[in-house]
Amino acid sequence: MRSSIRARSVTSSIFQPEAGERRKAGGRNDRAPCALSTPVLLVMLSFALLPFAAPVAMHLGWNGIGEGLYRFYALFCHQLPQRSWFLFGEKLTYTLSEIRQAAPTLTPENMRQLIGNETMGWKVAWSDRMIAFYTMTPVFGLVYVWLSHRIALRPLPLKALLLALFPLAIDGVSHALNDALFGPSSTEGFRTTNAWLATLTSNRFPGFYAGDHLGTFNWWVRLLTGMLAAWAVAFTLFPSLDRFGVRGQPNHETRSQTTR
C-alpha cells in the first residue's frame, strides 16, 4: 500500500510542473501585451502626428496638403495662433501683440485662420493643449508597451484616472469661461492676465502671469495638465484593451487537456 502511494507521488512530481514554474510561466503570459492594443495605438499615433505635417507641408511648398490638414483638424481644435506652436520660424510661440503685428488685417473673429508665413513659421494644426494630451497619449502608450514586456501592469483605478483628469478639466473650463466672457483674443480676463495669481505670489515673477506664450503660467499649465491626463488615459486604456483581448483568446492549455 505504501509503495503504491510512493509510486503515484513520484509519477505526479515528474509529469506536473512545480508551482513556482507555473507562476513564472503565467507571469510571462500575463505580461505579454495583446495584439488588440497595437492597431489602436497605431491609429492614435497617426492621428496625433499628422498636425505636425501641416507646417512641414507649408514649409516645403505643398500648400494644398498643408491647407487641407489645417481644415481637417479645425474640426477638433480652435487653432488659435496665440495658443499654438510654430515651426520653421523665428519663435516657437508668439504673443497676441506679435501676431497682430504680423497680420494687422485679422479681426478677433478670424484670428484662428492665421496659419503663419515664411518669417514667423507655420502653425502646428492644433493647439498646445491638444499636443500635450492627444499627442502624448499614444506616446505614453508606447511606454506602456515597453513596460508590459517587463512587468505586469494593471489599468489605473477609476479614482486615479478621475484625479488625473481633474486638473485638465479645471484648466479647460476656466479658459472656456474666460473666452466666453472676454473673447479668445482679448488681453483682459482672469485667465488671460492671471492677476489673481500675481496677487497670491506678490508678483514675484514678472512676465510669468499674463499671456499664453512659451514660459507663461498658462503655457505650463496646459502642457502639464495635458500630459498628466494623457498618462492616465494611456495607462488605463491600453492595459484594459490587453486584458479584454486576453480574455477573448482561447485557453490552449485547457483545450488540450479537454481533448485528451
Stockholm file with secondary structure:
# STOCKHOLM 1.0

chainA/1-260         MRSSIRARSVTSSIFQPEAGERRKAGGRNDRAPCALSTPVLLVMLSFALLPFAAPVAMHLGWNGIGEGLYRFYALFCHQLPQRSWFLFGEKLTYTLSEIRQAAPTLTPENMRQLIGNETMGWKVAWSDRMIAFYTMTPVFGLVYVWLSHRIALRPLPLKALLLALFPLAIDGVSHALNDALFGPSSTEGFRTTNAWLATLTSNRFPGFYAGDHLGTFNWWVRLLTGMLAAWAVAFTLFPSLDRFGVRGQPNHETRSQTTR
#=GR chainA/1-260 SS CHHHHHHHHHHHHHHSCCHHHHHHHHHHHHHSCCTTHHHHHHHHHHHHHHHHHHHHHHHTTCHHHHHHHHHHHTTTCCCCGGGSCEESSSCSCCCHHHHHHHCTTCCGGGGGGCCEETTTEEECSSCHHHIIIIIHHHHHHHHHHHHHTTSCCCCCCHHHHHHHHHHHHHHHHHHHHHHHHHCTTCSCSTTTTCHHHHHHTTTCSTTSSSSSSTTSHHHHHHHHHHHHHHHHHHHHHHHHHHHHHHHHSCCHHHHHHHHC
#=GC SS_cons         CHHHHHHHHHHHHHHSCCHHHHHHHHHHHHHSCCTTHHHHHHHHHHHHHHHHHHHHHHHTTCHHHHHHHHHHHTTTCCCCGGGSCEESSSCSCCCHHHHHHHCTTCCGGGGGGCCEETTTEEECSSCHHHIIIIIHHHHHHHHHHHHHTTSCCCCCCHHHHHHHHHHHHHHHHHHHHHHHHHCTTCSCSTTTTCHHHHHHTTTCSTTSSSSSSTTSHHHHHHHHHHHHHHHHHHHHHHHHHHHHHHHHSCCHHHHHHHHC
//
